[in-house]
Amino acid sequence: MSQKTWLGIDPGLAIVGWAILQESEQQLPLIIDYGTIETNKQLSTSQRLLEIEEDLGELLTEFKPQGIAIEMPFFNRTIKAAGGVMQGLGVINLVCYREAKIEPIFLHQASWKCHLGNGKAKKKEVAEMIATLFNLDKLPIDDSVDAIAIAYAGLCGLRNNI
C-alpha cells in the first residue's frame, strides 16, 4: 500500500491554517508538519492573496500531497470577513489545481469535526481532541489545529470511500 500524504487547509485571508498528514501502517496517520500562512493586514487584498498563492505553492512543492481537504466556510450575515475568506478560498483552490493537479475535497465544519466525535466543537475542544487522538502534549489553539483535523477527516473519508 502506498502511503498517501494529505494537506488540510483552514482557509482565510488573514490566516490560512495548513497541516500535512501521512497515512501510516498504524491506525492513525502521522502528523508531518503544520502551521499558518499569515498575511499583513496593512497590505491590499490583492497583495495578501499573492502572498497566500506563493506560500501555498511552496508547501505543495515541498510536501507533494496526493490529497487535499479544505474547509468550506459557512457565514451568517454578520460576518464582515466573508468576502476576503472567499477570495482566499478561490486562490487556494486555483493553486492546488495549478501546482498539484488536485481538485480538493471541500468539507463543511460540522463534517470534519464529526471525525473527532463532536460536530459542534469549539477551537479549544478541537485542539484538545487532536492532542488526545495523536497523543501530543499540547497544541496551539489556532487555525493550524483545525487544519490537522481537516486533513484527518479527508484522509478518513478516503479510507472509508466517503
C-alpha positions, 0 to 999 in steps of 0.5 A: 500500500502506498502511503498517501500524504494529505494537506488540510487547509483552514482557509482565510485571508488573514490566516490560512491554517495548513497541516500535512498528514501521512497515512501510516501502517498504524491506525492513525496517520502521522502528523508531518508538519503544520502551521499558518500562512499569515498575511499583513493586514496593512497590505491590499487584498490583492497583495495578501492573496499573492502572498497566500498563492506563493506560500501555498505553492511552496508547501505543495512543492515541498510536501507533494500531497496526493490529497487535499481537504479544505474547509468550506466556510459557512457565514451568517450575515454578520460576518464582515470577513466573508468576502476576503475568506472567499477570495482566499478560498478561490486562490487556494483552490486555483493553486492546488489545481495549478501546482498539484493537479488536485481538485480538493475535497471541500468539507463543511465544519460540522463534517470534519469535526464529526471525525473527532466525535463532536460536530459542534466543537469549539477551537479549544475542544478541537485542539484538545481532541487532536492532542488526545487522538495523536497523543501530543502534549499540547497544541496551539489553539489556532487555525493550524489545529483545525487544519490537522483535523481537516486533513484527518477527516479527508484522509478518513473519508478516503479510507472509508470511500466517503 
